[in-house]
Amino acid sequence: MTTEREVLLMVHPDREATGEAAREVSARFAKAGIRIRVTEQDVCALINPEQHGVGATCTVVGADDDPADGVELVFVLGGDGTLLRAAELARPARVPLLGVNLGHVGFLAEVDRSDLEMTVERILDSTYDVEERMTLDLVIVRGGVEVARNWALNDVTVEKASRERMLDVVVEVDGRPLSRWGGDGIVCATPTGSTAYAFSAGGPVVWPSVQAMLVVPLSAHALFARPLVISPDSCVAIELLTDPGAGVVFCDGRRTLDVGPHDRVEVRRGGEPVRLVRLRAAPFTDRLVEKFRLPVRGWRGRLEDD
């Protein structure tokens, strides 16, 4: 008995290039008998199912209806922001994500627009691997009571809410105080997120195969304010000190939570990873060189054995 295959298609709806790619992908999937799911009516209009031969194979589902539940994978057309949005749906369903970069750097995407035809063929043939990426879980504690919880693939950031004021915090690692910093805030990042906000703040680039958590101060006014690489099994706590001391917690730059004086933000390894589709076994070094256009002219490579 053959199981019907279905793919959730998520796109950046504001670019014409995205629309062209979405129509191409959906038409090829439909021709191969793979059903298409979309989460928004405007995405459905972008595909234009009746005109491009998708028709009854395209289903619109609500964002609150577990849209990734039961699909083979989530196929993402756009930049990193679109992929992070898709991860919010794919993670609870334990469904892998495949990103096709139509944005700028697109570090999370597996391939670029020029590889779209090959990518669709690999999905049709089921010749792809799946890699799990570490996530972060966070809890906000107020007066000894948990008031909010969330998660992130890239980073959890505690930032000042007012441009005019510094955020005064004490950072704790594994139940012991580490240091007190006044500044713009703190970034806690995964290896996946080391090339995002943490990178811009001066943090190290960490290979995805390394299991670790990063703590990167933002414009800290302190003698000791270096980026830290700590165990993935550690718990980082950030306590807000100053009054009014209002702050904002950002999860992947998408979801926000308000924090105030004496609130405590606890960050630890996530209980559920994000699964990413991998089509090629290229080293992470090559991805760095490609995405950041790093100069490698003059490299001779290792000498071959006689």
N, C-alpha and C positions, 0 to 999 in steps of 0.2 A: 504494500500500500504506500503510495507516494504522498508525503506531507506537503501541503501547499506552503510555498515560501512567501514571506512578506517582509518588506523593508520600510522603516520609517524614514521619510525624507525630510530633512530640515535645511532651510536655506535662509540666506540673508535676502529679504524681499525687496530691498531698495536699490538694487543694482541691475541694470539690463543684462550685464554679463552673467549674473547669477541666474536670471530668467532663462537665458539661452542654454546654460548648462543644465538647469533643472528640467527643461523640456527634453533635452537630449537623453539624460539619464532615465527619466520616467518612461519615455517611449521605448528605450531599449529593454528596460526591465519588463514592461508590459508585453513586448513582443516575445520575451523569453518565458512568459507565464508567471512572472513574479509580481505579486500585488504591491501597490504603493499606498502608504499611509501618510497623511499630512495632518498637522495640528491646527492649521488656520485657514480660513476661507480665502484670504488674500494669497496664500501660497498655492492653493488649488487654482485660483484664477491665473496665477503666474505660469502654472503648468499648462493651463487651458486644455483639460483632458479630452474634451470632445473633438477639438480641432487636431490634436496631435496623437490620436490613436490610443490614449490611455483609457478613457471612458470608464467602464464599470470596474476596472482594476484599481481605481483611485478612490480612497475612502478618507473623509474628513472626520477626525476625532477631536474631542475636547481635551484641552491641556490638563484638566482635572480628572480625566478618565484613564489614567495610566497608559498613555499612548504608546509606550515602548513595550508594554507587556505582550509577550508572545511573538515579537518580531525576531528576525534573524540578526539584524544589526540596524544601527542608526547611521544613515548616510548623510553627511553634513557638507553643504556647499557654502563657503563663506570664509571668514577669518577666525581667529582664536575666540573672539567674543561669541560667535555663533556656535562654536564647538563647546564652549563652556555652558552655554544655554542648553545645548543638547545633552550634556553630561548630567544635568539635573533630572532629566527624564530617563536616561539610560542606566544610571547607577542603581537606583532601587530595583530595576527590572533585571539587573545583572546582564545587560545586553552590551556587546561591544560597539564602539564608535569608530567610524572611518571618516576622516576629515580631508576634503579637497580644498586647498587654499585658493581663495579668490580675493583675499585681502592683501595685506602688506607683508610682514614677516611671516606670519602664520606658522609659529613654531610647533604648535600642537598637531597641525595637519600632517598627514602621511604623504600626500602627493600634491602637485600643482595642477593647474588647469590643463596644461599640455599633456598630462598623463591620464586624462579622464577616460579615454577610450580603453586603454589598457586596464584601468582600475575596474571599470564595469565588467570587462571580460573575466577578471580574476574573481569578482564576486559571483558572476554567473557560474563559473567553474568550481567555486568553493575552494580556491587555492590561496588561502591566506592564513596567517597566524594571528593569535590574540595574545596581547601582553597586558599584564596587570600593573597599574600604577598606584602607588601609595597616595592616600588622601589624609586629610586632617579633620578631626572632630573638635568642636569647641562647645564649651558650656559657660554661660554667664551666671555668676553667683552674686546675689545681693542680700546682705544681712543673713548669710548662712543658708539661703534658700535659692535653689536653681530657678532662674526666671526665663531663660532662653537657651536653645541649643541649635547648632547648625553644623555645616561641614564645608570643606573646600578641596578642590583638586590642586590649585596653584598655591594659594596663600590665604592666610587670615591676617588682617592688618588692623591694629588698634591705632587710630589717628585722632588728633585734636579736632574738636568740632568747630572751634573758632580760630580764624586766621590770626587774630591778635594775641592769642595766648599760647603758651607752651603747655604740653601735656606732661605732668609729673607722675612717673610710675616707678614702682619697684618690680623687678623681674625675679622670679623664683624658678629654680630648676630642681625637680625631684624633691620638692618639699623644703628646700633650703634657699634662703635669699641670696641672690647673685650680685645685684647692683641696682642703684637708683639712678634713673636717667630723666632729664628734662629735655624735651625736644618736640619733634613733630609726631612721633609715635614709634611703633614697633611692627616689623613684618615677621611673621612665622610662616615659613614656606616649605614645601616638599621639594625633592629633587626636580620634579617636573616644573615646579614654579620657580626654580632657581634662575631661569632665563627670562622671567617676567619682572614683576615689581622689585623683587629682591636684587636682581641684576642691576636695575636702574639705581638702586640705593647703595650700590657698592659691594653687594654680597658675592660670594664665590659661585661659579658654575659647577653644579654637581651632576655627574653622570646618572642617568635614570636607573641604572643597575645598582647604584649605591643606596642603601636604605639609611636615611638620616633625616633629621629635621634641622632647618636653618632658623636662626634668630638674628635679624638684622635691624639695628637701631636706625631711626630716620632723623638725621640732623641733630644728633644728641649733643647736649652741652655737658660733656664729661670727659675725664682723662681716659677712662676705660670704656670704650663704646665700639668694640670691634665686632664684626659678624661672627657668629658662633655656629659650629656644626656639632650637633649633639645626637645622642642615641635616638633611634626611632621609637624606642620603648620609654623614653623620658616623658615627663609631663612638664610643660612650661606654663607658668601662671603669671599674669600681668595684673598688678593691683594699681588702681588709680588713686592718687593721693590728694591732689590739690582741690581746693574749693574755689570756684564752682567746678573746675576740672571736667567739664563735659567732653565726652569723646564719642567716636563712632567706630564700630567694628564693621569691616568690609570682608565679605567672603567671596573670593575670586573677583572682587571689584563689582559684583552684581547684587548681592543681597546685603542689606545693612541692618545693624542692630545698634540701638542707642545704649551708651553706658555713662554712668555718673560717678561722683566721688565715692570712694570706698568699694566700688564694684570690683569684682575679680573675674578675669577671663582666663579660663583654663583650656589649653590646647594640647592635644595628644594625637597619636596615630589614629586614623580613621578605622572604624570597624568594617567598612565596606570599600574595596578599591574601585577604581574606574578602569574599565577594560578597553583597550585601544587595538584596533586592527592594524597589523603590520604586513606590508606587501613585500618588503625587501629587508635584507639583513645588513644594510649599510651601517658602519660604525657611527656612533654618536659624534665622533670627531668630524666626520664628513658633513653631518647635519649642521654643526656649528660653523664650519667653514662656508657652507652654502648659504645659510640664513644670514650670517653677519658679514659675508663677503670678506673673509679674513685673508690677508696676503700670505700666500704660501709659495710664491715664486722663488726658485733657488733650492727647493727641497729636493734631495737626491734619493731619499729612502734608505732602507737598510740594505747592507751588502748581502747578496745571495751566497749560500754555502757553495763551496767548490765541489 
